[in-house]
């Protein structure tokens, strides 16, 4: 029988023969007919970027069929269309102010020219159409809720392609750039487009020149690689204070990104700041998998990743307790490891810090739109062919969540206004993407995203179920207000499935910018709350109404919280432990960070 954390055979092994591998996992040996089917779907997936046509069409059909038998909703939509048309007409005649406003994250219409006719009329007509589609894709009784959400997402993607901001003759910002440059802006944009198309066709997608260099101006906190295996390098950072807290901090970043989002420039490096506060800090730098790593599993990242790093940290420092800190998916795998440790009586964790990390995926935001059986099978076949999920394929999914800004605004500026992308540390990091092994990504999407096993009490480690309720270490959880990847209400649900002393912070910014929120960063703010063990659950919106807002960075709150749960300062531990086989191997940031 398959273990609880193994994919269910009837889910994706139709036409295959099951066989047990030496590690106890069930593998399926493809029948030639099944191989032909998978190869065909893999080819289709390459053409569609991994998006299942069936998943898209089934959503449209479900939504349209239920709308067709809802005369009340049809009447409501007709009334909304007439009302929106009248509002736009009144504004065009100069009788009213602009009735529609872009969303706060929509930066396409920030140029002052959009406030003047005729540009304001085109803008308002577009926003009125967008408003109508938002109503049309509200849930319809009887239809699957996911269908309406998918149709809304796809309708938004379609509307974004015909936005007046994309049209040179309708966008005042483009017209101004062409006038001021004497047409040179459009010529420069044409050259940019030619270069990008050629790079995409040849696969020669070299990053643009930048003043930022990994190991020099980025990821430059001093330290040493003190442990290495096939899945990670463990970096120990050089102490910056005469004494340190005896409990080290182990940082577990997500494997879908290079770790140095937490170690950008010295002034905005979370790692550098933490070392400066008197902590001994270790971080994992994941390897960038290739097709040969296709069978690397989610549990490999726990066992040979988190647990192997924890063993090395305690061996080097001699510490009985370690502060665990996980960012994004690193927080998810750290939570799984911590739950397994709690189940097995391993009390080495002094605390858990979960930064924009989800443990429950029922409200995981728009990324859920990409996950159902049809879509996942399609994606699995593509990864079966490739061995990995390529970095550009993952980046495309994230960009689609904010297409108006990350795709269309960038295209307008680069191809119609001839502007080069700004040179910024976080943009350099964002271009430095990684791949994901086929099996691990399938494990993750099925067990966590689609089936939500961890909080349902159905996620097994070493053949036995783990539950977050077993955790005893205090938790410091951080959500970010504008997170499209780990929505803060989803992050907040860690409160629902644990009963430990918990601090929850909601900070301004998005998934990355809210975490990289160093002291002195202008415009930053946060809210913080405390939930003692045994307290009644408070829903996120009620908490938001009661939590006091503070100005500045949340980092000092976190540093103080860690210090309160640490012992009296001691002399710093040595760098590595050569006598235990953990000698320094290379200066930070190591070698895995440079893998392409």
ChimeraX attribute file (.defattr): number of C-alpha atoms within 10 A of each C-alpha:
attribute: neighborCount
match mode: 1-to-1
recipient: residues
	/A:1	10
	/A:2	13
	/A:3	17
	/A:4	18
	/A:5	23
	/A:6	18
	/A:7	18
	/A:8	15
	/A:9	16
	/A:10	8
	/A:11	10
	/A:12	15
	/A:13	17
	/A:14	13
	/A:15	16
	/A:16	17
	/A:17	13
	/A:18	14
	/A:19	12
	/A:20	12
	/A:21	10
	/A:22	7
	/A:23	6
	/A:24	14
	/A:25	15
	/A:26	19
	/A:27	16
	/A:28	17
	/A:29	14
	/A:30	16
	/A:31	13
	/A:32	11
	/A:33	11
	/A:34	15
	/A:35	15
	/A:36	12
	/A:37	13
	/A:38	20
	/A:39	16
	/A:40	13
	/A:41	21
	/A:42	23
	/A:43	14
	/A:44	18
	/A:45	21
	/A:46	15
	/A:47	10
	/A:48	11
	/A:49	15
	/A:50	26
	/A:51	19
	/A:52	20
	/A:53	14
	/A:54	12
	/A:55	20
	/A:56	18
	/A:57	14
	/A:58	15
	/A:59	21
	/A:60	17
	/A:61	14
	/A:62	19
	/A:63	27
	/A:64	18
	/A:65	13
	/A:66	17
	/A:67	20
	/A:68	10
	/A:69	10
	/A:70	13
	/A:71	11
	/A:72	10
	/A:73	17
	/A:74	14
	/A:75	11
	/A:76	13
	/A:77	16
	/A:78	13
	/A:79	12
	/A:80	18
	/A:81	17
	/A:82	11
	/A:83	14
	/A:84	21
	/A:85	16
	/A:86	12
	/A:87	21
	/A:88	25
	/A:89	16
	/A:90	16
	/A:91	18
	/A:92	19
	/A:93	11
	/A:94	11
	/A:95	10
	/A:96	12
	/A:97	12
	/A:98	17
	/A:99	13
	/A:100	17
	/A:101	12
	/A:102	15
	/A:103	8
	/A:104	7
	/A:105	10
	/A:106	14
	/A:107	12
	/A:108	21
	/A:109	20
	/A:110	11
	/A:111	11
	/A:112	10
	/A:113	16
	/A:114	21
	/A:115	17
	/A:116	10
	/A:117	14
	/A:118	13
	/A:119	19
	/A:120	22
	/A:121	20
	/A:122	19
	/A:123	25
	/A:124	25
	/A:125	21
	/A:126	21
	/A:127	21
	/A:128	22
	/A:129	15
	/A:130	20
	/A:131	15
	/A:132	17
	/A:133	18
	/A:134	17
	/A:135	14
	/A:136	20
	/A:137	20
	/A:138	15
	/A:139	18
	/A:140	18
	/A:141	11
	/A:142	11
	/A:143	17
	/A:144	14
	/A:145	16
	/A:146	16
	/A:147	24
	/A:148	22
	/A:149	20
	/A:150	23
	/A:151	26
	/A:152	21
	/A:153	18
	/A:154	16
	/A:155	15
	/A:156	16
	/A:157	16
	/A:158	11
	/A:159	17
	/A:160	19
	/A:161	15
	/A:162	11
	/A:163	20
	/A:164	20
	/A:165	25
	/A:166	19
	/A:167	15
	/A:168	16
	/A:169	12
	/A:170	18
	/A:171	23
	/A:172	23
	/A:173	22
	/A:174	22
	/A:175	19
	/A:176	13
	/A:177	19
	/A:178	19
	/A:179	12
	/A:180	11
	/A:181	14
	/A:182	11
	/A:183	14
	/A:184	15
	/A:185	23
	/A:186	22
	/A:187	17
	/A:188	18
	/A:189	21
	/A:190	17
	/A:191	15
	/A:192	19
	/A:193	17
	/A:194	13
	/A:195	12
	/A:196	15
	/A:197	13
	/A:198	13
	/A:199	13
	/A:200	11
	/A:201	9
	/A:202	9
	/A:203	9
	/A:204	10
	/A:205	13
	/A:206	8
	/A:207	9
	/A:208	10
	/A:209	9
	/A:210	11
	/A:211	10
	/A:212	17
	/A:213	13
	/A:214	18
	/A:215	18
	/A:216	12
	/A:217	15
	/A:218	22
	/A:219	25
	/A:220	20
	/A:221	23
	/A:222	16
	/A:223	20
	/A:224	23
	/A:225	26
	/A:226	28
	/A:227	23
	/A:228	23
	/A:229	13
	/A:230	13
	/A:231	19
	/A:232	23
	/A:233	27
	/A:234	29
	/A:235	31
	/A:236	29
	/A:237	24
	/A:238	21
	/A:239	23
	/A:240	18
	/A:241	14
	/A:242	10
	/A:243	16
	/A:244	23
	/A:245	20
	/A:246	23
	/A:247	28
	/A:248	27
	/A:249	29
	/A:250	25
	/A:251	28
	/A:252	28
	/A:253	27
	/A:254	20
	/A:255	24
	/A:256	19
	/A:257	23
	/A:258	24
	/A:259	22
	/A:260	24
	/A:261	25
	/A:262	22
	/A:263	23
	/A:264	26
	/A:265	21
	/A:266	15
	/A:267	13
	/A:268	19
	/A:269	22
	/A:270	21
	/A:271	24
	/A:272	24
	/A:273	22
	/A:274	18
	/A:275	21
	/A:276	16
	/A:277	18
	/A:278	22
	/A:279	28
	/A:280	27
	/A:281	23
	/A:282	27
	/A:283	25
	/A:284	26
	/A:285	29
	/A:286	27
	/A:287	23
	/A:288	23
	/A:289	23
	/A:290	18
	/A:291	18
	/A:292	11
	/A:293	18
	/A:294	21
	/A:295	15
	/A:296	18
	/A:297	18
	/A:298	19
	/A:299	20
	/A:300	14
	/A:301	21
	/A:302	21
	/A:303	15
	/A:304	15
	/A:305	25
	/A:306	25
	/A:307	17
	/A:308	17
	/A:309	27
	/A:310	21
	/A:311	10
	/A:312	21
	/A:313	29
	/A:314	16
	/A:315	16
	/A:316	22
	/A:317	20
	/A:318	13
	/A:319	14
	/A:320	14
	/A:321	20
	/A:322	23
	/A:323	22
	/A:324	26
	/A:325	23
	/A:326	25
	/A:327	27
	/A:328	24
	/A:329	23
	/A:330	26
	/A:331	26
	/A:332	24
	/A:333	26
	/A:334	28
	/A:335	27
	/A:336	23
	/A:337	21
	/A:338	29
	/A:339	23
	/A:340	23
	/A:341	18
	/A:342	21
	/A:343	18
	/A:344	11
	/A:345	10
	/A:346	11
	/A:347	16
	/A:348	18
	/A:349	22
	/A:350	20
	/A:351	26
	/A:352	26
	/A:353	27
	/A:354	29
	/A:355	27
	/A:356	30
	/A:357	30
	/A:358	31
	/A:359	29
	/A:360	22
	/A:361	22
	/A:362	16
	/A:363	17
	/A:364	20
	/A:365	17
	/A:366	18
	/A:367	17
	/A:368	18
	/A:369	17
	/A:370	21
	/A:371	17
	/A:372	18
	/A:373	14
	/A:374	18
	/A:375	19
	/A:376	21
	/A:377	20
	/A:378	23
	/A:379	26
	/A:380	25
	/A:381	23
	/A:382	25
	/A:383	24
	/A:384	20
	/A:385	19
	/A:386	18
	/A:387	22
	/A:388	25
	/A:389	27
	/A:390	19
	/A:391	16
	/A:392	14
	/A:393	14
	/A:394	17
	/A:395	15
	/A:396	15
	/A:397	16
	/A:398	16
	/A:399	15
	/A:400	17
	/A:401	18
	/A:402	15
	/A:403	19
	/A:404	23
	/A:405	17
	/A:406	14
	/A:407	16
	/A:408	19
	/A:409	17
	/A:410	17
	/A:411	19
	/A:412	21
	/A:413	20
	/A:414	21
	/A:415	21
	/A:416	24
	/A:417	25
	/A:418	25
	/A:419	18
	/A:420	14
	/A:421	11
	/A:422	9
	/A:423	13
	/A:424	12
	/A:425	19
	/A:426	18
	/A:427	11
	/A:428	22
	/A:429	19
	/A:430	15
	/A:431	15
	/A:432	16
	/A:433	18
	/A:434	25
	/A:435	23
	/A:436	26
	/A:437	25
	/A:438	28
	/A:439	21
	/A:440	20
	/A:441	22
	/A:442	22
	/A:443	18
	/A:444	18
	/A:445	18
	/A:446	22
	/A:447	22
	/A:448	22
	/A:449	23
	/A:450	17
	/A:451	17
	/A:452	19
	/A:453	22
	/A:454	25
	/A:455	22
	/A:456	12
	/A:457	14
	/A:458	17
	/A:459	22
	/A:460	20
	/A:461	18
	/A:462	12
	/A:463	13
	/A:464	13
	/A:465	18
	/A:466	25
	/A:467	23
	/A:468	22
	/A:469	17
	/A:470	19
	/A:471	23
	/A:472	20
	/A:473	21
	/A:474	21
	/A:475	25
	/A:476	21
	/A:477	27
	/A:478	26
	/A:479	30
	/A:480	25
	/A:481	17
	/A:482	19
	/A:483	19
	/A:484	17
	/A:485	21
	/A:486	27
	/A:487	23
	/A:488	28
	/A:489	20
	/A:490	21
	/A:491	27
	/A:492	23
	/A:493	20
	/A:494	23
	/A:495	21
	/A:496	15
	/A:497	18
	/A:498	20
	/A:499	23
	/A:500	19
	/A:501	18
	/A:502	22
	/A:503	20
	/A:504	23
	/A:505	23
	/A:506	25
	/A:507	27
	/A:508	24
	/A:509	20
	/A:510	20
	/A:511	23
	/A:512	20
	/A:513	17
	/A:514	25
	/A:515	23
	/A:516	22
	/A:517	23
	/A:518	20
	/A:519	15
	/A:520	11
	/A:521	13
	/A:522	11
	/A:523	11
	/A:524	19
	/A:525	18
	/A:526	22
	/A:527	20
	/A:528	20
	/A:529	14
	/A:530	13
	/A:531	17
	/A:532	12
	/A:533	13
	/A:534	10
	/A:535	11
	/A:536	11
	/A:537	13
	/A:538	12
	/A:539	13
	/A:540	16
	/A:541	10
	/A:542	9
	/A:543	16
	/A:544	15
	/A:545	9
	/A:546	12
	/A:547	17
	/A:548	11
	/A:549	14
	/A:550	13
	/A:551	13
	/A:552	19
	/A:553	23
	/A:554	25
	/A:555	17
	/A:556	15
	/A:557	14
	/A:558	18
	/A:559	15
	/A:560	12
	/A:561	15
	/A:562	21
	/A:563	17
	/A:564	10
	/A:565	14
	/A:566	20
	/A:567	13
	/A:568	12
	/A:569	15
	/A:570	13
	/A:571	12
	/A:572	20
	/A:573	18
	/A:574	12
	/A:575	20
	/A:576	23
	/A:577	18
	/A:578	12
	/A:579	8
	/A:580	10
	/A:581	13
	/A:582	18
	/A:583	16
	/A:584	19
	/A:585	17
	/A:586	15
	/A:587	17
	/A:588	24
	/A:589	28
	/A:590	20
	/A:591	15
	/A:592	17
	/A:593	23
	/A:594	13
	/A:595	12
	/A:596	12
